């Protein structure tokens, strides 16, 4: 066992309580952030110190989760394109495209990357882990996890080890524990990662204590795991991706941190507005029992009324001069100030984070005739905010996929997936293209590619590949052949330029410049000049 793995396990052995003493403050902070992302009514009411009176209900505005989803869209607006280190043309050798495609599809990478970005935006960081379980998947499994599922070990602000937690409420008999009933027993499995090694340890305790370490065989889910595994890969098979640089090195910055008060105020505005609507927009009446029929219905034609009681002077007079039993009530709710205050809070919260209100869906785009270029210019602050949060993704994602490819190529007896015959260079670093944060206007893309091909500064094949990224080699070649055929047929009728596709025009000598006779006369007669 390596030094840092041993240190984190020793820490677990010495600490009986759960959560660990040093983790309690961090976990509380993360739980608060998760409450905004998950719209956890009970937790948010506790944070807002909401005092429930007269049956008022605390309501939650959905801006919190929308912010994290917006940043996930800015980072992974489309599925990333991954080019393996060996990406030769199909059928010509040195091609790992198919193997990489299977690896990505098995992990549903596009959708799960977006989920990881949502976790990172809301919690401040997201943790990843690679492992092989051929009973679950034929390829290495890449998981994205919350900080609540990890106990990290830092040395000088550098991550040196991390223990990933799995909790189970049932297991086999544990004879050496006294005073712990089976009903309250909790098993916690820690998968400890460090450089080139993985270790597995199991503890049994209850909801408030970690308890003591027991054999892996005490739990069916861990019975077949090895206590130690030296994989000798270039790095840990786990790590974290942060949402940026924060003041706390042990926890990344959440996008909710600077706007928590705005979000709580929005919830309060929603709660007050809903209560006002209930009190003023719903007709209610208090009547004397003699004013209603046996079924509790008012006389026909009456509106909202109150009882006159025994005092005839308490209400108006009828046309005949007799006292009226009823008086019509009118309710009025001026909701516009609350609406303006709510919109202002939401706008300020988004502005603090650099998100355009239209991108977050808070401002309708109806009536705006903007081109794609104009729209992208207006959304530059949002794009820049997304790119700032994507820096760690751009740095780590190629390295993560490289480790996954190596595991996929390793034999099963080496804890790999056994697909070595499908890879030419699994140890090479792949290239990951997240693509633009905002989709390009199809008309603008067509005009740009057409101009580049006509330039000529781009080949037709490159243009087709860019416009059809999901096509394989056969589809691309067939499309190019159809384009050549169409250009050739159209040229016969004078419809297009006669030169073939991708063939530059022939260099021709410029025609000799004809000289004006008057110029010749001027040369012979200097005085004419």
N, C-alpha and C positions, 0 to 999 in steps of 0.2 A: 504494500500500500504506500502511495506517495505521501509526502509531508502534509500537503494541504487537505487531502482527503482524510488523513488521520486526525488532523486538528478539528475539522468540522464534526467528525464522529465523536471525538472526545468531548466536544462541547455538548452534544446531545446526551451523552452518558452522564455528564455532570449536572444537567438541568432537569429536575423532576417535573416542573410546571409546564403547562401548555396554554397559550403560546409561549415560546421562549421569552425570557425577560427582555432581551435586547430587541425582540421583534414586535413587542406589543404596540409601541408607539407608531411604528411604520405600518403595521397592519390596520390600526385604527384609521390612519390617514388614507390608506388605500380603500378601506370600506366606505369612507365618506365620499370619495371620488366615484366609486361604483354606484352609490346611491343616486347620484345625478345622472349617470349613464343609463341605469336601469329604471329610473323614475320610481324609486323605492319610497312610497308614500310615508310609511311609518318612520323610516330613517330620516327623511327630509323634514318631517314634522318635528322630530327630535332636535335636528340641527337648527331649525328656525325657532325653537322654543315656543311652538304654537300651543296656545291654551284653548282647548276646545270648550266653547260655551254655547248654550242654547242649541245644541245639536248641529253646530256648524261643521262642515266637512272640509278638510284640507285638500286642496286640489293642486295638481302638478302640471306646469307648463312643459311641453315637449321640446323646448329649445335645447336642453342639455344633450340628449342623445343625438339631436340633429347636428350639433356642432361636431361631435366625433365622427358621425357619418360623412359630413362634408369634408373633413380632413382626409378621411379614408378615400373618398372619391378623388380628391386632389392628388393623392399619392398613387393610388391604383385605380384610376378611372377606367382602365381596361386591363385585361389579362396581360401580364408582362411577356415579352418575347425573349426566350432563352436560347442562346446559340452556344452549343458545347465547344470545348476546345478543339475537338476533331469534328469539323463540320464540312466535310467534302461533299461533292455532288453524289446524289443517290446512285448506288450501284458501282461506284468507282473506288471504293475502299476508303478507309479513314473517316467514316461517317458515323457519328454518334447521335444524330438527330432523332432517330427512332427510339433509341434507348432512353434518351432524355425526355422525349415526349411521353413515354410510358411512365416514367418516374413522376413527372409533373401531373399527369392525369390521375394516377393512383392516389396522389395526395390532394387532388382537387386544389391545386396551388392558387389559382386565380381567386377563387371565392375565399379561401382560408387566409390568404394574404390580406385581403380587405378586412376580415375579422380581426386579424392581428393588428392592423392599423387602427381600428376602432379601440381596441384594448390599450394600445400605446398612447393614443390621444387622450383617453379618459383617465387612465391610471398613471401615466407618465412614462411607462415602459411596458414592454411585452417580452416574455421569456420563450425561448424555443428549445426543443429537445429532439434529438434523433435517436431512434432505436429500431431494432429489427425484431419482428414477431411474425414468423411465417404462418402461424395459425390464424393471424388476423389479416395480413396483407402480404402479397408476393414481393413487394418493394419496401425499402426502408420507410418508416413512418416519421413524418415531420409534424410536430405538434407546436401550437402557440398557446401559451399559458399565462395566467394571471400571476402577479407578484405574491398573492396569497398562497400559491401552490409551491413556493420556493423558499428555502432558507439559504441565502448566499453567504459566501465567505470572502471578504475583501482583505487585501494586504496593501497598504498605502494607496487606497482608492482603486486598486486593480483587482478585478474578479479572478480569484484563483481556484475556487471550487463552488459548487452549488448542489444542494440536496433538494430533489423534487419529491413532493409529498403525495402519497396516495392513501386515503383513509377507508377503512373497512370496519363495519360494525359486527361482523360475525367471523368466526374462524374455528379452528380445531381446539381441543382442550389444552389448557395451560395449567399444569398441576402445581407449579412452583409459586403461584401468586396466591396470596391470602387476603381475605377481606374484599375481594373484587368479584361481584356477581357477573354472571354471563350477560345479563340484560344491560349493564352499564359498561361493559368492556368495549374498548375501541382499539383497533390495530392501526398502526401508522407505519407504512413502508417508505423508506427514504432511499432514493436512487441517487447516489452521490457521484457527481462528475468532477473530474479534474483532468489535467493535461495527460492525454494518452491512456487514461484509466477510468473505469466505472466500478463502484462498489455498491452493494445492496445490504441494508440492515433493516431489521423489523423490531418495533417496540409495541408493547401492549400496555394501555392505561385506561383512563376514562376521559370525559369531555374536558376536564380541567388539568389533567396530569399526563405527561408523556409516558410515565411508567418506566418499565425496564426492558432491556433488550432481550429478545427471545430468538430461537432458531427460525430460519426462513421456512422450514417445514411446518411450522405451526399454522400457516395460512395457505389454503389451496392456491391462491393467486400468486404466491411467491415461492412455492415449494420447489419449482424447477429452475429457479434463478441461481446463478453462480454468485458466490459472495464477492469475488473479485474478477474483473475482466480487463486485461491489458490489450487494448486494440491498436496502440502505437500509431494512430492516425495523427496528422499534423494539427493538433489542437484538441479542445474539448468538444464533445458531441452535444454541447449545450451552451447557452449564453443568453444575453439580453440585448434588446434593441431599444434605445431610449428615444424619447420624444424631443430631445434637445438637451442642452446644457442647463442644469438647474443649480440652485444654491445648495441642495443636499446631494452629496455624491452617492449616498446609498439609495436614493430614490429619484427617478427622473421627474421633470416638471409636467404636470397635467395642464391641459388647456382649460380646465375648470378653475384652477387656482386663482387667477386674477379676476374672475367674474362670478365667484360664488355668491356674493351679496346681490348681484344683479339677478341671478337665477332664483334665489330665495325670495326677492322682492316680486319677481314675476309670478311666483306661486301664490304669494299673498294677494296680488292684484286679482288673479283668477279666482281665488277663494272669496274675496270681498265682492267681486262682480257677480259671481254665481249666487251669493247670499242676497245681494240687492235684487237680482232678478226674481228670486224666489219670494221675497217680501213684497215687491211692488208690481210684478207683472202677473201674479196669480191672484184671481179674485177670491176673496175670503169674506165671510160675513158672520156677525154675531147677532142672533135674533131671539126674540121672545118665543118661548115654546108655542104660544097661541098663534104665531105668525106663519107656521108651516103646517102642512097636512100630516096625515098619519105616517106617510113614508118619508117625511123630512124635506119635501119639496116646497119651494116658494110658490106663491100665487103667480099665475101666468102674467108675463109682461114686466115683472120686477127685475131690477138690476141688483148690484151689490148694495146691501142695506144694513142698517143697524136698528136695534130695537129702541123704541121711544120710552119703554118702561112705563112707570106710573106718572111721570111728569109730562104733561102735554106741552109745557113751554120748552122742552128740550129739543123739539124738532119744529119743522116749518108747519105752516097752516095749509090746508087744502083750499080749493076754490070755494067751497061751501062755508069756509070759516071754521070747520071742525079740525081737531088735531090729527096729523098724519102719523101712522104707526111706523113709517119707513123713511129713510133718507138715503139717496144715492151717493155712493162714495167713488171718488176718482183717484187712481194711483198714477204717479208719474216718476219715472226713473231717468235721470240725466246721466246716461252711461258714457257720453263722449269724453269727459275728463279722464275716466279710467282707461278708455281705449287709447287716448293720446299718451298717457303715462306708460301703459303697457308697451306700445310701439316704441316709445323713446328708450325704455329699458332694454328691449330686445336689440334695437339698433346700436346702442352704445356698447352692449356686450359683444356684438359681432365686430364692431369697429375696433375694440380693444384687441381682438385676435386677428384682425386683418381680413375678415371674411366679408365679401359683398353680400348684402341682404338678398339679392336676387339668386345668388348661387345657393344660399341656404334655404331658398323657398319661401322667404318672408315677404318678398316684394314681387308683385305680379309683373310679368313681362309684356302683358297685353298692351297694344298700341305703340310699342317700340319697334320701329323698322330699322334695326341695326344689322350691319354686315358682320360676318364672323370676325374680321379684323377689328372693327370698332368694339365688339363685345369683348374680345380678348384684351384689348387695351384697357378697358374699364375694369377688367378682372385681374389686372396685373398684381395688385396687392394680395389678392387671394392666392394666385399662383405662387408668388414669392413666399407666402406663409406656408403653403404646402411643400415647396421645395426645401425650405429650412427644416421641416420635420422629416423629410425623406433622406437626409444625408446619411444617417446611420443605416437605413435600409439599403442604400446604394453601396455602402461599404461592405456590409456583412452578407447580403443575400447571395452574391456569387460564391463566397467562401462556404456558406451553408450548403448550397447545391453541389459544390465540389465534394464535400464530405459525404453527402448523400450518394453521389455517384460512386465514390470509392467503396462505400458499404454495399451498394447494389452489385458491384463487380466482384466482391470478395466471396469466397466459398462459404457454404453453410457451416462447415466445421470451424470456421474462423468467425462465427457470429455474423456472417454476411448473408446477402440474399441469393448468392449463387448465380448471377447473370454475367459473369466475366466474359463469356463468349459474345455478348452483345455490345461490348465496349471496345473501342480502339485506344482511347486515352482518357480514362476516368479521372486521372489525377490532374488533368489540365484545368485551369480556371475558366469557367464559362463566362459569357458576356450576357448581362441581363439588361434589357431595354424596357423601362417602365412606360415609355411613350409619353406624349404630351399630356399635361394635366387637363386641358380642354380639348374636346374633339374638334378636328378641323372641318370646316365647311366643305362638303363634297364638291360643290361647284368651284370653290377656290382651289381645292386640291387638284381637280382636273385641269384648270387653267394653268396652275403652276407646273404640273408635270408636262403638259403639252408644250409650254414655252421652253422648258428645260430640254425636252427631246428635240425640238425644232432648232434650239440654239446653235449647234448641238453641244450641250454640256452634260447630258444624261442619255444612256441607252434606253431603248424601248423595254428591254428585259428588266432593267433596274426600276423603271417606272411601273411596270406591271407587278413586280414583286412588292413595291411599296403600296400600291393600291389594293392588292389582293394578298395580304400577309398570311391568310389562312389557307392558301392554295399550296398543293404539293408540286413537285418538279414536273410531273406529266401535265397537270393543268396549266402551269405557266408556259411550258413549251407549246402546248396546243393553242393557247391564246395568242402567243407571238406568231405562230404560223398563220392563224386566221387574220391577224393584223396585216402581215405581209401580203396575203392574198387580196385583202380588201384594198390595200394601197396600190397594188399592181393593177387590179381591175379599174379602180377609179382613175389611175394615171392614163389608162388607155383612152378614156373619155375626157381627159383634160381636167379632171376634178381635183387631183392633188398634184403636188410636185412630182416630177418624173423620177426623182432619185429614190432608190430602195430605202426601206426602213434602216436606220442606224448607219447608212452609208453617207459619208460627208460629200458635199457637192464638189465637182471637179474644179480644180484651179484653172481659170482661164485668163489669158492675157487681156488686159484692159484695151479697148479699142483706141486706135491712134486718134489723138485729138486734132480735129480739123481747125485750121486757122482761118479766121475771118479775113476776107480780101482787104477790108478797111485797115486791119492791123498791119498787113503787108505794106499798104500804102503809107501808113504812119511810120513804119520802119525806114522806108526809102526817103521820106520827107521829114527830117528832124523838126522843122519849124511847125509841123502840124501838131507836135506834142506840146 
